[in-house]
Amino acid sequence: MANYLFLFRGGKMREMSPQQMQESMGIWAAWIGELSKKGLFKGGEPLGLESRVLTGKKQPVTDGPFGETKDIVGGYLIVTAPHFDGAVELARGCPILDNGGSVEVREIQEMKI
C-alpha cells in the first residue's frame, strides 16, 4: 500500500449559505468517515485563505494565492491505497466534485534519508 495526496481545488463553498455549508460539511464528514472505517484515511485538513509565495534565490515574498478560484488549493487529504488507480477510484467519491471543484491525486514518494 502506498500513500496518496488528494489536493482539492475550487468548488463553491464560499458561495453557500450557512445551512448549505453545514450540509456540505456533513457529506464531507461521512465520506472521510467511510475512508477512515476502511483504514484508508491518514490525515488531512482544509487550508486557510491567506498565503505567501517565495520564489527564486532572493526569495521575494508575495501575497497569494493568485489565480482563478477554481485553481486555488483549499485543502488536502492523505490516503492509502494499493495502487494509483485505486487512489483515483477513492477520489471519485469526493464531495467537492459535486460542487464544481476538482481533486488532484498524487502519489507521495518515500524519501530515503
GUKE-465115 format. One record per residue: residue in three letters; z, y, x of N, C-alpha, C in turn. Coordinates in steps of 0.2 Angstrom, whole numbers, plus 5000, padded with zeros to 4 digits. Layout:
N
+-----+------+---------+--------+-------+----------+---------+------+---------+--------+
!  aa ! n.up ! n.north ! n.east ! ca.up ! ca.north ! ca.east ! c.up ! c.north ! c.east !
+-----+------+---------+--------+-------+----------+---------+------+---------+--------+
! ALA !    Z !       Y !      X !     Z !        Y !       X !    Z !       Y !      X !
...
+-----+------+---------+--------+-------+----------+---------+------+---------+--------+
***
This chain:
113
+-----+------+---------+--------+-------+----------+---------+------+---------+--------+
!  aa ! n.up ! n.north ! n.east ! ca.up ! ca.north ! ca.east ! c.up ! c.north ! c.east !
+-----+------+---------+--------+-------+----------+---------+------+---------+--------+
! MET ! 5000 !    4994 !   5004 !  5000 !     5000 !    5000 ! 5000 !    5006 !   5004 !
! ALA ! 4996 !    5011 !   5003 !  4996 !     5017 !    5006 ! 4998 !    5023 !   5002 !
! ASN ! 5000 !    5029 !   5005 !  5002 !     5034 !    5001 ! 4996 !    5039 !   5000 !
! TYR ! 4996 !    5042 !   4994 !  4990 !     5047 !    4992 ! 4993 !    5053 !   4990 !
! LEU ! 4990 !    5059 !   4991 !  4992 !     5065 !    4989 ! 4987 !    5067 !   4983 !
! PHE ! 4990 !    5069 !   4978 !  4987 !     5072 !    4972 ! 4988 !    5080 !   4972 !
! LEU ! 4983 !    5084 !   4973 !  4983 !     5091 !    4973 ! 4980 !    5093 !   4966 !
! PHE ! 4984 !    5097 !   4963 !  4982 !     5100 !    4956 ! 4980 !    5107 !   4956 !
! ARG ! 4974 !    5108 !   4954 !  4971 !     5114 !    4954 ! 4969 !    5117 !   4947 !
! GLY ! 4970 !    5123 !   4945 !  4968 !     5126 !    4939 ! 4972 !    5124 !   4933 !
! GLY ! 4969 !    5123 !   4928 !  4972 !     5122 !    4921 ! 4974 !    5128 !   4918 !
! LYS ! 4977 !    5127 !   4912 !  4978 !     5133 !    4908 ! 4986 !    5134 !   4906 !
! MET ! 4990 !    5132 !   4911 !  4997 !     5133 !    4910 ! 4999 !    5140 !   4909 !
! ARG ! 4996 !    5144 !   4912 !  4999 !     5151 !    4912 ! 4996 !    5155 !   4905 !
! GLU ! 4992 !    5151 !   4902 !  4989 !     5154 !    4895 ! 4993 !    5151 !   4889 !
! MET ! 4998 !    5146 !   4890 !  5001 !     5143 !    4885 ! 5007 !    5147 !   4882 !
! SER ! 5008 !    5146 !   4876 !  5014 !     5148 !    4873 ! 5020 !    5144 !   4875 !
! PRO ! 5026 !    5147 !   4874 !  5032 !     5143 !    4877 ! 5032 !    5136 !   4873 !
! GLN ! 5030 !    5136 !   4867 !  5030 !     5129 !    4864 ! 5025 !    5124 !   4867 !
! GLN ! 5019 !    5127 !   4868 !  5014 !     5123 !    4871 ! 5016 !    5121 !   4878 !
! MET ! 5019 !    5125 !   4882 !  5022 !     5124 !    4889 ! 5027 !    5118 !   4888 !
! GLN ! 5031 !    5119 !   4884 !  5036 !     5113 !    4883 ! 5033 !    5107 !   4881 !
! GLU ! 5028 !    5107 !   4877 !  5025 !     5100 !    4875 ! 5021 !    5098 !   4881 !
! SER ! 5018 !    5102 !   4885 !  5014 !     5100 !    4891 ! 5019 !    5097 !   4896 !
! MET ! 5025 !    5100 !   4897 !  5030 !     5098 !    4902 ! 5032 !    5091 !   4900 !
! GLY ! 5033 !    5089 !   4893 !  5035 !     5083 !    4891 ! 5029 !    5078 !   4892 !
! ILE ! 5023 !    5080 !   4892 !  5017 !     5075 !    4894 ! 5017 !    5073 !   4901 !
! TRP ! 5018 !    5079 !   4905 !  5019 !     5078 !    4912 ! 5025 !    5073 !   4914 !
! ALA ! 5030 !    5074 !   4911 !  5036 !     5070 !    4912 ! 5035 !    5063 !   4911 !
! ALA ! 5032 !    5062 !   4905 !  5030 !     5055 !    4903 ! 5026 !    5051 !   4908 !
! TRP ! 5020 !    5055 !   4910 !  5016 !     5052 !    4915 ! 5019 !    5051 !   4922 !
! ILE ! 5023 !    5055 !   4924 !  5026 !     5054 !    4930 ! 5032 !    5049 !   4929 !
! GLY ! 5035 !    5048 !   4924 !  5040 !     5043 !    4922 ! 5037 !    5036 !   4922 !
! GLU ! 5030 !    5036 !   4920 !  5027 !     5029 !    4920 ! 5025 !    5027 !   4927 !
! LEU ! 5023 !    5032 !   4931 !  5022 !     5031 !    4938 ! 5028 !    5028 !   4942 !
! SER ! 5033 !    5032 !   4940 !  5040 !     5030 !    4943 ! 5042 !    5023 !   4941 !
! LYS ! 5042 !    5021 !   4935 !  5044 !     5015 !    4932 ! 5040 !    5009 !   4936 !
! LYS ! 5033 !    5011 !   4938 !  5029 !     5006 !    4941 ! 5030 !    5006 !   4949 !
! GLY ! 5035 !    5010 !   4951 !  5036 !     5011 !    4958 ! 5031 !    5014 !   4962 !
! LEU ! 5027 !    5018 !   4959 !  5021 !     5021 !    4962 ! 5022 !    5029 !   4964 !
! PHE ! 5027 !    5032 !   4961 !  5029 !     5039 !    4962 ! 5033 !    5040 !   4968 !
! LYS ! 5031 !    5044 !   4973 !  5035 !     5045 !    4979 ! 5039 !    5052 !   4979 !
! GLY ! 5035 !    5057 !   4975 !  5038 !     5064 !    4975 ! 5033 !    5069 !   4973 !
! GLY ! 5035 !    5075 !   4972 !  5030 !     5080 !    4970 ! 5034 !    5086 !   4967 !
! GLU ! 5031 !    5091 !   4967 !  5034 !     5097 !    4964 ! 5028 !    5102 !   4962 !
! PRO ! 5029 !    5107 !   4957 !  5025 !     5112 !    4956 ! 5026 !    5117 !   4962 !
! LEU ! 5021 !    5121 !   4963 !  5021 !     5126 !    4968 ! 5022 !    5133 !   4965 !
! GLY ! 5025 !    5138 !   4969 !  5026 !     5145 !    4966 ! 5019 !    5148 !   4967 !
! LEU ! 5019 !    5154 !   4964 !  5013 !     5158 !    4964 ! 5012 !    5162 !   4971 !
! GLU ! 5017 !    5164 !   4974 !  5016 !     5168 !    4980 ! 5015 !    5164 !   4986 !
! SER ! 5011 !    5166 !   4990 !  5009 !     5163 !    4997 ! 5007 !    5168 !   5002 !
! ARG ! 5007 !    5166 !   5008 !  5004 !     5169 !    5014 ! 5000 !    5165 !   5017 !
! VAL ! 4995 !    5167 !   5020 !  4990 !     5163 !    5024 ! 4989 !    5166 !   5031 !
! LEU ! 4990 !    5162 !   5036 !  4990 !     5163 !    5043 ! 4983 !    5160 !   5046 !
! THR ! 4979 !    5164 !   5049 !  4973 !     5161 !    5052 ! 4972 !    5164 !   5059 !
! GLY ! 4969 !    5160 !   5063 !  4967 !     5162 !    5070 ! 4972 !    5162 !   5075 !
! LYS ! 4971 !    5163 !   5081 !  4976 !     5164 !    5087 ! 4981 !    5169 !   5086 !
! LYS ! 4978 !    5175 !   5083 !  4983 !     5181 !    5082 ! 4987 !    5180 !   5076 !
! GLN ! 4985 !    5176 !   5072 !  4989 !     5174 !    5066 ! 4990 !    5180 !   5061 !
! PRO ! 4985 !    5184 !   5059 !  4987 !     5189 !    5054 ! 4989 !    5186 !   5048 !
! VAL ! 4994 !    5189 !   5045 !  4996 !     5186 !    5038 ! 4993 !    5190 !   5033 !
! THR ! 4990 !    5187 !   5028 !  4988 !     5190 !    5022 ! 4991 !    5187 !   5016 !
! ASP ! 4991 !    5191 !   5010 !  4994 !     5188 !    5004 ! 4989 !    5183 !   5001 !
! GLY ! 4991 !    5179 !   4997 !  4987 !     5174 !    4994 ! 4991 !    5171 !   4988 !
! PRO ! 4988 !    5166 !   4985 !  4982 !     5163 !    4986 ! 4976 !    5167 !   4983 !
! PHE ! 4970 !    5167 !   4986 !  4965 !     5170 !    4984 ! 4960 !    5165 !   4981 !
! GLY ! 4955 !    5168 !   4977 !  4950 !     5163 !    4974 ! 4951 !    5163 !   4967 !
! GLU ! 4947 !    5160 !   4964 !  4947 !     5159 !    4957 ! 4953 !    5155 !   4954 !
! THR ! 4955 !    5156 !   4948 !  4961 !     5152 !    4946 ! 4960 !    5145 !   4946 !
! LYS ! 4954 !    5143 !   4945 !  4953 !     5136 !    4945 ! 4953 !    5132 !   4952 !
! ASP ! 4953 !    5137 !   4957 !  4954 !     5134 !    4964 ! 4961 !    5134 !   4967 !
! ILE ! 4965 !    5137 !   4963 !  4972 !     5138 !    4966 ! 4976 !    5132 !   4965 !
! VAL ! 4979 !    5129 !   4971 !  4983 !     5123 !    4970 ! 4990 !    5125 !   4967 !
! GLY ! 4992 !    5122 !   4962 !  4998 !     5123 !    4958 ! 5003 !    5118 !   4959 !
! GLY ! 5002 !    5113 !   4962 !  5007 !     5108 !    4963 ! 5004 !    5101 !   4966 !
! TYR ! 5008 !    5097 !   4967 !  5006 !     5090 !    4970 ! 5011 !    5085 !   4969 !
! LEU ! 5008 !    5079 !   4969 !  5012 !     5073 !    4969 ! 5010 !    5068 !   4975 !
! ILE ! 5015 !    5064 !   4977 !  5013 !     5059 !    4982 ! 5014 !    5052 !   4978 !
! VAL ! 5009 !    5048 !   4978 !  5010 !     5042 !    4975 ! 5008 !    5036 !   4980 !
! THR ! 5009 !    5030 !   4978 !  5007 !     5024 !    4982 ! 5003 !    5020 !   4978 !
! ALA ! 4998 !    5017 !   4982 !  4993 !     5013 !    4978 ! 4990 !    5008 !   4983 !
! PRO ! 4987 !    5003 !   4981 !  4984 !     4998 !    4985 ! 4978 !    5000 !   4989 !
! HIS ! 4974 !    5005 !   4986 !  4968 !     5007 !    4990 ! 4966 !    5014 !   4986 !
! PHE ! 4961 !    5017 !   4990 !  4959 !     5023 !    4987 ! 4957 !    5023 !   4980 !
! ASP ! 4953 !    5018 !   4978 !  4950 !     5018 !    4971 ! 4956 !    5017 !   4966 !
! GLY ! 4961 !    5014 !   4968 !  4967 !     5013 !    4964 ! 4971 !    5019 !   4963 !
! ALA ! 4971 !    5024 !   4968 !  4974 !     5030 !    4968 ! 4970 !    5035 !   4963 !
! VAL ! 4963 !    5034 !   4964 !  4959 !     5038 !    4959 ! 4960 !    5036 !   4952 !
! GLU ! 4961 !    5030 !   4951 !  4962 !     5027 !    4944 ! 4969 !    5030 !   4941 !
! LEU ! 4974 !    5030 !   4946 !  4981 !     5033 !    4943 ! 4980 !    5041 !   4942 !
! ALA ! 4976 !    5044 !   4946 !  4974 !     5051 !    4944 ! 4971 !    5053 !   4938 !
! ARG ! 4967 !    5048 !   4935 !  4963 !     5049 !    4929 ! 4968 !    5050 !   4923 !
! GLY ! 4974 !    5048 !   4924 !  4979 !     5049 !    4918 ! 4983 !    5056 !   4919 !
! CYS ! 4981 !    5060 !   4924 !  4985 !     5066 !    4925 ! 4984 !    5071 !   4919 !
! PRO ! 4989 !    5074 !   4916 !  4988 !     5079 !    4911 ! 4984 !    5085 !   4912 !
! ILE ! 4984 !    5087 !   4918 !  4980 !     5093 !    4920 ! 4973 !    5092 !   4918 !
! LEU ! 4970 !    5086 !   4918 !  4963 !     5085 !    4916 ! 4962 !    5087 !   4909 !
! ASP ! 4967 !    5087 !   4905 !  4966 !     5088 !    4898 ! 4967 !    5096 !   4897 !
! ASN ! 4968 !    5100 !   4902 !  4969 !     5107 !    4901 ! 4965 !    5111 !   4906 !
! GLY ! 4959 !    5108 !   4907 !  4954 !     5112 !    4911 ! 4955 !    5112 !   4919 !
! GLY ! 4960 !    5108 !   4921 !  4961 !     5108 !    4928 ! 4958 !    5102 !   4932 !
! SER ! 4960 !    5101 !   4938 !  4957 !     5096 !    4942 ! 4962 !    5093 !   4947 !
! VAL ! 4961 !    5086 !   4949 !  4965 !     5083 !    4954 ! 4961 !    5081 !   4960 !
! GLU ! 4963 !    5083 !   4965 !  4960 !     5081 !    4972 ! 4965 !    5075 !   4974 !
! VAL ! 4962 !    5069 !   4976 !  4965 !     5064 !    4978 ! 4964 !    5063 !   4986 !
! ARG ! 4969 !    5063 !   4990 !  4968 !     5062 !    4997 ! 4973 !    5057 !   5000 !
! GLU ! 4970 !    5052 !   5004 !  4975 !     5048 !    5007 ! 4979 !    5051 !   5013 !
! ILE ! 4985 !    5050 !   5013 !  4990 !     5053 !    5018 ! 4990 !    5048 !   5024 !
! GLN ! 4987 !    5050 !   5030 !  4986 !     5046 !    5036 ! 4993 !    5046 !   5039 !
! GLU ! 4995 !    5040 !   5042 !  5001 !     5039 !    5045 ! 5000 !    5042 !   5052 !
! MET ! 5005 !    5046 !   5054 !  5005 !     5049 !    5061 ! 5009 !    5045 !   5066 !
! LYS ! 5006 !    5043 !   5071 !  5010 !     5039 !    5076 ! 5012 !    5043 !   5081 !
! ILE ! 5018 !    5044 !   5082 !  5021 !     5049 !    5087 ! 5025 !    5045 !   5092 !
+-----+------+---------+--------+-------+----------+---------+------+---------+--------+
***
